[in-house]
Structures are given as C-alpha cells and as structure tokens.
Amino acid sequence: MTDEIKAGKQWFPLKWTGEQQTMTVYWTLRKGKHTASCRLVTHPLGGEMVCSVDGGLHESKASHDLMVLEGAAQQWEAAFQGKGWE
C-alpha cells in the first residue's frame, strides 16, 4: 500500500481513462511456488480491488467507496492466510 493511501491522501474515486491502471498493490502472499496478490485498479465506478493467483483472476470487487474495497482486500488476505499463505 502506498504512503498516500495510508495517510488518507488518496484521490478517490480514481480517474477512469478507459483503460484499467494499477494504482497500488495492497498485499502479496506466497505458498510454495504460487503467488497471490491484491491490487487497487482504476474502474468506471471509482476503483476495483483485484485479487489474483499466479496472474489469473481469483476475485474482484468494484465500488465508489475506498473503505469497501480496503475491507474486501483485508478479508481476502485473512482467508488466504488462514489457508497457510504467507
């Protein structure tokens, strides 16, 4: 997570330019040879949290509310950690 987001200075909703752009990676976890990550990307609604495993989509959530997206990222991270991801 970037310092700007941590400090609450994030410009949200994110500006949609017609193309998805990664704004920050919230977390990255590993289990064996596998990698899971969660990143905040631009979306017409304001933002989208995208969780991927080995580069493929696992789960995503779009919203105009950054707190909703951060909550989803935290829940997904806890679920992965509960299954032994570090």
N, C-alpha and C positions, 0 to 999 in steps of 0.2 A: 504494500500500500504506500502511495506517495506521501510525502510530508504535507503537501497541500490538502489532501483528503483528510489525513489525521487531524490537521489543525482546523478543519471545517471551512477552509477557504476554497473548496472545490466549486467550480462553476457548474451548477446543476440546475435545470436539466442540461445534458450535454448537447452540443450543437450537431445537428444531423446534416451531413453534406451529401447524402445519397449513397455513401459508402460506409461500411462498418469500420471503425477505427478503434484499436485498443487504447484505452486511456491509462490503465494500470493493471498490474497483476496483484490480486489480493493474497493468494497463497499458492504454494506448490508443495505437493506431498509425493513421497515415493514409497513403493512397496515392491521389493525385488527389482525386476527390470522395468517396471511400469511407473509412469509419472501421471499424476492428476494435477490439474491447475484450475484456478478460478480467476477470471479477469473481467473487468468492467469495460464494456464497449459502448460506442455510440449507438443510438436507436431512435427512430422517429418519436417514440413515447417519452424519451428523455435519457434512458440508459438501459442496458441489458447486462445482467450478470451471466456469464457463460462458464460452465464447468465442463472440462474435457478430460478424457483419459486417453493417453497415448495419441493425442492430437485429434481424436474423434469426439464429437459432441456427446456428453453424458446427460446434461441437464441445463436448462436456461430459464431465466425469468426477466421479463421486461417490465419497467414501471417508470412513472414520472417522479417517484419518491425514492431518494437515495437510501433512506433508512430501511425501506422494504428490501432493497437489493442487498444491502450490507447484512441484513438479517438472514437472507437466503444463503449468502456466502458462508456465514458463520454456522448455519445448520448443516450445510453440505460438508464443511470441513470437519465438524464434530462427528458426522456419520462416517466419513472416511477414516478418521482417527479411531473410531470405535471398532473398525474392521482391521486395525493394525497398520494403517498407513502412517508414515512419519514424515 
